[in-house]
Amino acid sequence: MAKPEPSSTNGPRSFRKHWTLRIKSQRDFWSGVLFIVLGTGFAWGALDYSFGAAAMPGPGYFPFGLGLILAFLGLTILLKSLAAEVNAGDPIGGIAWRPLLTIVSSLAIFGVSLSCLGLFLALPLLAFLSAMASEEFRWREAVVNACLLTLGSWAIFVWGLGLLIPLKPWFLGP
Amino acid sequence: MDLLANLGLGFGVAFSAQNLLYAFLGVVLGTLIGVLPGLGPVATVAMLLPSVYVLDATPALILLAGIYYGAQYGGSTTAILINVPGEASSVVTAMDGYQMARKGRAGVALATAALSSFFAGCVGTIVVAAFAPVLTELAFRFGPAEYFSLMVLGLIGAVVLASGSLLKAIAMVVLGLLLGQVTTDVITGVQRYSLGIAELYDGISFVAIAMGMFGFGEIIVNLGRTVEQREVFTRNVKGLWPSRRDFKDMIPAALRGTMLGSLLGILPGGGTLLSSFTAYSLEKKARSRQDEVPFGQGNIRGVAGPEAANNAAAQTSFIPMLTLGIPPNAVMALMVGAMIIMGIQPGPQVMTANPQLFWGLIASMWVGNLMLVILNLPLIGIWIKLLTVPYRFLFPAIVVFCSVGLYTLNYNTFDIFSGGIFTIAGYVFHKLSCEPAPLLLGFILGPMMEENLRRALLLSRGDWSVFITSPMSALLLVIAMSMILFVMIPSISRKRQEAFVDD
């Protein structure tokens, strides 16, 4: 994402002379950007739907208004992040890449594998892969844990609650 | 004597074998997740939602409610024994409770927490039973305009009383309302924001949002933190029964905490965290004996007051949910969602249309509180053992249960993927210090709010002034506005930040 120029035409002119373009709160600045993008996105999308009249509001009425409100709130947050000093720039800080990527990708793999591999293969895979998100990951423990969790889930969801989950991989029949 | 007759009906429902079992299951699970740091009631309720859909509405809600107030009990155990709040609202309990444990009074601290909570729970149940019908009566007179304004007030109140930046919280509410717009329009049948994906015609699943942001999201946040060494007081727990002097200190504190908690719990967004913080500062100001242990060094009142307050608030926060259909916090939002899926329209009509559910749920809270005292005092040893379970075993279990739950929502892998997307979104919001709870509230209320807004405008022939000309609606909006203005006063906003600084 490109950094927006804070000195654009509708910049905060009312600020005192010594206002600087330094971002005083990183977190607020990027929250503001995010809300502006999402708000205008929703409002833009609402243009596809009929507005109706005020007396007979259509499907686009409510989301368009909300989108504008969100974008406006985002703009306020963004301007505030340039004005008010917060402790040490309020940096976003390090991102926990390992847990984030491991958990999300093991979820995605589970989503793909459940329908073709079935619960008895896809679930231990999920338990094992997600265990790798921790720095304290140990092979043997994770395998044992995965087996126990699969057994437990089968007992609770399939045997106990009678939910219909595919159990076996496609090549072993239904 | 309507109240007695109603409670009689309620206890009849609550004491059926099936409902006793589910109340028990709920409080056990609640205590369990309260004890385990890193797993909160929001994630747990979200995790269980798909499974409880196989139950009838009454046992399902009894179970979910049990988890919610059970977690308040369990959270204090962790706070006292290892100085880690198992639950956000037990942050305050950790201050004096942990110090008591370090002085060898862990047993007394645990007993104080459990007994104060029990007392508060009993009073809270009575408050719910007494006030819910009154509010229901009032709510029946509301038209769409009044309802819309009430929801505005509910959402504003929820963010004003919560911690963190007010502007960002309001933005999160609006974003939640917008995400609630991803659905087929009820009036015209137009599919909005579906991006051509058939699964989105019925809207985003609120379980996927809750699990992504609270279940998976919290795991990532927890794993991203460095592992700290914990000191567990497992051997010191004996001498549970407080002395006579302890009782003398603790009873007035528990009374004050209960009163405060019952009041704050009813407010939108009030809930447990605010109550325990306020009760603690009240106890600090209250007059005390000369030779008392100072606060922060193991004062028994610092445990009794906040514990009573958060449990009373946990009970009374059911009032807005049950009578108005307006959830005051994220757990209640999930319960409203559960009711909708089970075919019960939340709102004032629940009490008349489903009296079994309404009064059964209230009575079950008292029953559940009694079970909790038994679970937490004599059986404390079992819970302490659980504290030693390492997180690396725990979080894959959460991932597994959440994922299976997501699949069984609609027997569709789409919900698993949307859970993944909201995990990423949840982490982004965490990094930007935007709280996810207001988003969930907005998401749940969004469709109801839009419907009422459009109906109100339809009735008034497009005249927006209807929201001001109706006295009730105008009053609600004025209260909402003044709440915002009030917290924007510089001195108050500074205090508000200080109050949550320990969060």
Contacts between the chains, C-beta under 8 A, distances in Angstrom:
chain1	res1	chain2	res2	distance
A	27	B	431	7.4
A	27	B	432	5.0
A	27	B	433	5.0
A	28	B	165	7.3
A	28	B	168	7.5
A	28	B	432	7.9
A	30	B	432	5.7
A	31	B	168	5.7
A	31	B	171	7.4
A	31	B	432	4.4
A	31	B	433	7.6
A	31	B	434	5.6
A	34	B	428	7.5
A	34	B	432	6.9
A	35	B	171	4.9
A	35	B	175	7.1
A	38	B	175	6.3
A	38	B	178	7.4
A	39	B	174	7.7
A	39	B	178	7.9
A	42	B	178	4.9
A	42	B	181	7.4
A	42	B	193	7.5
A	45	B	192	7.8
A	45	B	193	5.7
A	46	B	192	7.9
A	49	B	185	7.6
A	49	B	190	5.6
A	49	B	192	6.1
A	50	B	188	7.2
A	50	B	190	7.4
A	53	B	462	6.0
A	54	B	457	6.1
A	54	B	462	3.3
A	54	B	463	7.7
A	54	B	464	7.2
A	55	B	457	6.7
A	55	B	458	6.9
A	55	B	461	4.6
A	55	B	462	3.1
A	56	B	458	6.5
A	56	B	462	7.4
A	57	B	453	7.4
A	57	B	454	4.7
A	57	B	457	5.4
A	57	B	458	7.5
A	58	B	188	6.6
A	59	B	185	3.8
A	59	B	187	7.2
A	59	B	188	5.3
A	59	B	190	4.4
A	59	B	192	5.9
A	61	B	454	7.2
A	62	B	181	6.7
A	62	B	450	4.5
A	62	B	453	6.4
A	62	B	454	7.2
A	63	B	178	6.3
A	63	B	181	4.4
A	63	B	192	6.7
A	63	B	193	7.7
A	66	B	174	5.7
A	66	B	177	5.5
A	66	B	178	5.2
A	66	B	181	7.2
A	67	B	178	6.6
A	69	B	174	5.4
A	70	B	171	6.1
A	70	B	174	4.6
A	70	B	175	6.1
A	70	B	178	6.5
A	73	B	167	6.2
A	73	B	170	6.2
A	73	B	171	4.2
A	73	B	174	6.5
A	74	B	171	6.4
A	76	B	167	6.1
A	77	B	165	7.8
A	77	B	167	5.3
A	77	B	168	6.2
A	77	B	171	6.7
A	80	B	167	7.2
A	90	B	433	8.0
A	92	B	431	5.3
A	92	B	432	7.1
A	93	B	431	7.1
A	94	B	224	7.8
A	95	B	431	6.8
A	96	B	220	5.8
A	96	B	221	7.4
A	96	B	223	6.3
A	96	B	224	3.0
A	96	B	427	7.8
A	98	B	223	7.6
A	99	B	219	6.9
A	99	B	220	4.4
A	99	B	223	3.8
A	99	B	224	5.9
A	100	B	220	5.2
A	100	B	423	7.9
A	100	B	424	7.3
A	100	B	427	5.7
A	103	B	216	5.6
A	103	B	219	6.3
A	103	B	220	5.8
A	103	B	399	6.7
A	103	B	423	6.5
A	104	B	216	7.8
A	104	B	420	5.1
A	104	B	423	5.6
A	104	B	424	6.0
A	106	B	399	7.2
A	107	B	216	7.2
A	107	B	399	7.7
A	107	B	403	6.4
A	107	B	416	6.1
A	107	B	417	7.7
A	107	B	419	6.4
A	107	B	420	4.2
A	107	B	423	7.0
A	108	B	417	6.7
A	108	B	420	5.7
A	110	B	403	5.4
A	110	B	416	6.2
A	111	B	413	4.5
A	111	B	416	3.9
A	111	B	417	5.1
A	111	B	420	7.3
A	112	B	413	7.4
A	114	B	407	6.2
A	114	B	413	5.9
A	114	B	416	7.4
A	115	B	413	5.9
A	119	B	404	7.9
A	123	B	400	6.3
A	123	B	403	8.0
A	123	B	404	7.2
A	126	B	399	6.6
A	126	B	400	6.1
A	126	B	403	5.9
A	127	B	396	4.7
A	127	B	397	7.8
A	127	B	399	7.1
A	127	B	400	5.2
A	128	B	396	7.9
A	130	B	395	7.3
A	130	B	396	5.1
A	130	B	399	4.3
A	130	B	400	7.7
A	131	B	392	6.8
A	131	B	395	7.9
A	131	B	396	4.6
A	133	B	219	7.3
A	133	B	220	7.5
A	133	B	223	5.5
A	133	B	395	7.3
A	134	B	223	5.7
A	134	B	391	7.3
A	134	B	392	4.6
A	134	B	395	7.0
A	135	B	223	7.6
A	135	B	227	7.6
A	136	B	227	7.3
A	136	B	390	7.4
A	136	B	392	4.8
A	137	B	392	7.0
A	138	B	392	7.8
A	141	B	392	7.3
A	141	B	393	7.4
A	142	B	396	7.4
A	145	B	393	5.6
A	145	B	396	5.9
A	145	B	397	7.7
A	146	B	396	7.1
A	149	B	396	6.5
A	149	B	397	5.7
A	149	B	400	4.8
A	150	B	400	7.9
A	153	B	400	5.9
A	153	B	401	7.0
A	153	B	404	5.5
A	156	B	51	7.6
A	157	B	51	7.2
A	157	B	404	5.5
A	157	B	408	6.7
A	161	B	51	5.7
A	161	B	54	5.5
A	162	B	54	7.3
A	163	B	51	7.8
A	163	B	54	7.5
A	163	B	408	4.8
A	164	B	411	6.4
A	165	B	404	7.1
A	165	B	407	6.7
A	165	B	408	6.7
A	165	B	411	7.9
